[in-house]
Amino acid sequence: MLELKRCEALGIGWVVSHPGNYIDDPKTGLRRNANRLTECLRLVPEWVGVLLETTAGTGTALGSSFPELARLRQAISPDVRDRVGFCADTCHLYATGYDLRTRYDEVWEEWDRTLGLDLLGCLHLNDSLTPLGARRDRHALIGDGSLGVDPFRRIMRDPRFRSVPKLLETPKGKDGITNDRSTIRRLRRWATSPVRAM
């Protein structure tokens, strides 16, 4: 709730949030979290919304699969549901078994069928320190992890994601800026360079 109030005060339209944990059982936890999201959204102006972030599936975390995220959004009251979208974290997707390395197109097609690309409000670009399906949230610099370079190159060239905000949550290094600057230069280069024929 506090983050939504901050958005209201600062004129920010969206807050990215993990969908929460279920603690007892997934079905009950999902319903409980949907009810709380409904309550919170009713307490802030209608231009403030929530982007539910994909999770790595660790422990009792909700939101590690597209169907579960869809069920959570559907359980939110219709009067505020249109203020709920999604944020895709590449590390989390890979950690939970969505293989952006070898099944890039299939993953995004499944996203579109299940959640809708029109509801993708943000991308967190992170490589993964752990292998596919490890269910661990361990970020790596882009190109230094098990995802490698290709999924990020494709995201930056994919017209479907041209207007989707992209954020880095990768290791910052000692000075807190050099890694980000280098990575941003690389991403921009991929975004503007011509696509080579395969």
C-alpha positions as CSV (number, residue, x, y, z in Angstrom):
1,M,0.0,0.0,0.0
2,L,2.8,2.4,0.9
3,E,4.4,2.0,-2.6
4,L,1.1,2.8,-4.3
5,K,0.7,5.9,-2.1
6,R,4.2,6.9,-3.1
7,C,3.3,6.5,-6.8
8,E,0.3,8.7,-6.2
9,A,2.5,11.4,-4.5
10,L,5.1,11.3,-7.2
11,G,2.8,11.0,-10.2
12,I,4.1,7.5,-11.1
13,G,1.6,5.4,-12.9
14,W,2.8,1.9,-12.0
15,V,4.5,0.0,-9.2
16,V,6.1,-3.4,-9.9
17,S,5.4,-5.9,-7.2
18,H,6.0,-9.6,-6.7
19,P,2.6,-11.4,-6.3
20,G,3.3,-12.5,-2.7
21,N,3.5,-15.9,-1.0
22,Y,0.8,-18.4,-0.3
23,I,2.1,-19.7,3.1
24,D,-0.7,-22.3,3.6
25,D,-1.8,-23.5,0.2
26,P,-1.5,-21.9,-3.3
27,K,-5.3,-21.5,-4.0
28,T,-6.0,-19.8,-0.6
29,G,-2.9,-17.7,-0.9
30,L,-3.8,-16.5,-4.4
31,R,-7.3,-15.5,-3.3
32,R,-5.9,-13.7,-0.2
33,N,-3.4,-11.8,-2.3
34,A,-6.0,-10.9,-4.9
35,N,-8.3,-9.5,-2.2
36,R,-5.4,-7.4,-0.7
37,L,-4.5,-6.1,-4.2
38,T,-8.1,-5.1,-4.7
39,E,-8.3,-3.3,-1.4
40,C,-5.1,-1.4,-2.0
41,L,-6.0,-0.3,-5.6
42,R,-9.3,1.0,-4.3
43,L,-7.5,3.4,-2.0
44,V,-5.5,5.2,-4.6
45,P,-6.5,7.1,-7.8
46,E,-7.5,5.1,-10.8
47,W,-4.4,6.2,-12.8
48,V,-2.2,4.2,-10.4
49,G,-1.7,0.5,-11.1
50,V,0.3,-2.6,-10.3
51,L,2.5,-4.7,-12.5
52,L,2.8,-8.2,-11.1
53,E,6.3,-9.6,-11.6
54,T,7.1,-13.1,-12.7
55,T,8.9,-14.9,-9.9
56,A,11.5,-17.6,-9.8
57,G,9.3,-20.1,-8.1
58,T,11.3,-20.3,-4.9
59,G,9.5,-21.7,-1.8
60,T,5.9,-20.5,-1.4
61,A,6.2,-17.6,-3.9
62,L,3.2,-17.0,-6.2
63,G,3.6,-16.0,-9.8
64,S,6.1,-18.5,-11.2
65,S,3.9,-19.6,-14.0
66,F,1.8,-17.8,-16.6
67,P,-1.4,-19.6,-15.7
68,E,-0.9,-18.7,-12.0
69,L,-0.4,-15.1,-12.8
70,A,-3.5,-15.2,-15.0
71,R,-5.6,-16.7,-12.2
72,L,-4.3,-14.1,-9.8
73,R,-5.3,-11.2,-12.1
74,Q,-8.7,-12.8,-12.7
75,A,-9.3,-13.1,-9.0
76,I,-8.9,-9.4,-8.6
77,S,-12.2,-7.5,-8.5
78,P,-13.4,-6.3,-11.9
79,D,-13.7,-2.7,-10.8
80,V,-9.8,-2.5,-10.5
81,R,-8.6,-5.4,-12.6
82,D,-7.8,-3.2,-15.6
83,R,-5.2,-1.5,-13.4
84,V,-3.2,-4.7,-13.1
85,G,-0.6,-5.8,-15.7
86,F,2.6,-7.7,-15.7
87,C,6.4,-7.4,-15.5
88,A,8.5,-10.2,-17.0
89,D,11.9,-10.8,-15.4
90,T,14.1,-12.8,-17.7
91,C,16.1,-14.4,-14.9
92,H,12.9,-15.4,-13.2
93,L,11.4,-16.8,-16.3
94,Y,14.5,-18.9,-17.0
95,A,14.7,-20.1,-13.4
96,T,11.1,-21.4,-13.5
97,G,11.6,-23.3,-16.7
98,Y,10.7,-20.8,-19.5
99,D,13.6,-21.4,-21.9
100,L,14.3,-18.0,-23.5
101,R,17.5,-19.5,-25.0
102,T,16.1,-22.3,-27.1
103,R,12.4,-21.5,-27.1
104,Y,12.3,-17.7,-27.4
105,D,9.3,-17.5,-29.7
106,E,7.4,-20.2,-28.0
107,V,7.8,-18.6,-24.6
108,W,6.4,-15.2,-25.8
109,E,3.6,-17.0,-27.8
110,E,2.6,-18.7,-24.6
111,W,2.7,-15.4,-22.7
112,D,0.5,-13.8,-25.3
113,R,-2.0,-16.7,-25.2
114,T,-2.1,-16.8,-21.4
115,L,-1.5,-13.3,-20.2
116,G,-1.6,-11.1,-23.3
117,L,1.3,-9.1,-24.6
118,D,-0.8,-6.0,-24.3
119,L,-0.6,-6.4,-20.5
120,L,3.2,-6.6,-20.5
121,G,4.1,-3.2,-18.9
122,C,7.8,-3.7,-18.1
123,L,10.8,-6.0,-18.7
124,H,13.5,-6.7,-16.1
125,L,16.6,-7.7,-18.1
126,N,18.8,-10.0,-16.0
127,D,20.9,-13.0,-16.9
128,S,20.8,-16.0,-14.5
129,L,23.6,-17.4,-12.4
130,T,21.7,-20.7,-12.2
131,P,20.6,-23.2,-14.9
132,L,17.2,-23.5,-16.5
133,G,14.5,-24.6,-14.0
134,A,16.7,-24.1,-10.9
135,R,13.9,-22.1,-9.2
136,R,16.5,-19.7,-7.7
137,D,16.6,-15.9,-8.1
138,R,20.3,-15.2,-8.8
139,H,20.9,-12.4,-11.2
140,A,24.0,-12.2,-13.4
141,L,25.4,-9.6,-15.8
142,I,23.9,-9.9,-19.3
143,G,26.0,-12.4,-21.3
144,D,27.8,-13.7,-18.2
145,G,25.1,-16.2,-17.0
146,S,23.4,-19.3,-18.3
147,L,20.9,-17.3,-20.5
148,G,23.8,-15.9,-22.5
149,V,23.6,-13.0,-25.1
150,D,21.1,-14.2,-27.6
151,P,17.8,-13.8,-25.7
152,F,18.7,-10.2,-24.8
153,R,19.8,-9.4,-28.4
154,R,16.4,-10.7,-29.6
155,I,14.4,-8.7,-27.0
156,M,16.2,-5.5,-28.0
157,R,15.3,-6.1,-31.7
158,D,11.8,-7.5,-31.1
159,P,9.3,-4.9,-32.4
160,R,6.7,-6.2,-29.8
161,F,8.9,-4.8,-27.0
162,R,10.1,-1.6,-28.6
163,S,7.9,0.6,-26.3
164,V,8.1,-1.6,-23.2
165,P,10.3,-0.1,-20.5
166,K,13.4,-2.2,-19.8
167,L,15.2,-2.1,-16.4
168,L,18.5,-3.7,-15.3
169,E,18.8,-5.5,-12.0
170,T,22.2,-6.9,-12.7
171,P,25.2,-6.7,-10.3
172,K,26.5,-3.1,-9.9
173,G,30.2,-3.7,-9.3
174,K,32.3,-1.7,-6.9
175,D,31.4,1.8,-8.1
176,G,27.7,1.1,-8.7
177,I,27.6,2.5,-12.3
178,T,30.3,1.1,-14.6
179,N,28.5,-2.3,-15.1
180,D,25.2,-0.5,-15.9
181,R,26.8,1.9,-18.3
182,S,28.6,-0.8,-20.2
183,T,25.5,-3.0,-20.3
184,I,23.2,-0.1,-21.5
185,R,25.7,0.7,-24.3
186,R,25.6,-3.0,-25.4
187,L,21.8,-3.2,-25.3
188,R,21.5,0.1,-27.3
189,R,23.9,-1.3,-29.9
190,W,21.8,-4.4,-30.3
191,A,18.6,-2.4,-30.6
192,T,20.0,-0.3,-33.4
193,S,22.2,-2.8,-35.3
194,P,20.7,-4.5,-38.4
195,V,19.5,-8.1,-38.0
196,R,21.8,-10.5,-39.8
197,A,20.2,-13.3,-41.9
198,M,20.5,-16.7,-40.3
